[in-house]
Amino acid sequence: YLAVGYLRWRTLQKPNEDRFAPLVLIPVHLDRSSAGEKYRLEWSGGEIQANLSLQMHLEQFKMKLPPIVC
């Protein structure tokens, strides 16, 4: 997956430590034809989705991520 966009947040236990969670996950393939070639990143055609773990975490605060529109 390719992670796009991040939510930066902090906990009460460690208010000076930033934490990051990816917002959107895109299924991709990373390929190259030989060791001397550059890598090619390509969308696999799968469903682009929000970070489910982050959605569950946000529910504790009665928040939710907006729907993904492609």
N, C-alpha and C positions, 0 to 999 in steps of 0.2 A: 504494500500500500504506500501511496505517496500522501503524506500529511500536509494539509494546506491550512494556513491560518492557525493562530494559537491564542488561547486564553491565558493571561498571566494572572495569578492569584496568590494569596498568602494565607497562612493559617494563624489562628490566635496564639498557638504554641510557639511559632517561629515567625513573628511579624516582619523580620528583616530578611527573610529568605524567600526569594521568588520561586514559584512553581509554574510550570507550563504544561498545558494540555492541548493537543491538536484538536481543531474544530471539525475539519472535514477530512475524510479518508477516501482516496481514489485508488481503485484496484489497477495496478499497472504491471507490465512485463519489462524487465531490464535484460536486454539482449545485446550480443555482439557476435559477429560472424567468425572472428578469429582473435587470437591474443593481441595482434597488432592493431586491431580496429578500435574505434571509439565505441562506447556504449550507446545504445539507443533505448530511450524510455518511451513506452507506448501504452496508452490506455487499453486495458484488457477487454473493455466492453461491458464489464460488470457494473453493478449498481454503485453509484457514488452515494456515500452515506455519512451521516453525522457520527461523531465519536460516542458510541453507546455508553461507555464507562463515564464519560463526562456528563452525559444526560442524566444518568443515575445519580451522580454526585450533586448536580444542580437541583434535583428534586428535593433534596434535604432543605434547600433554601426557598422552595416554592418558585423556582425559576426553570425555564426550559429554553432550549435552543430553537431558533426559528427554523421552519422547514427549508430544505435545500431545493432550489429551483434551478434546473438546468436548461 
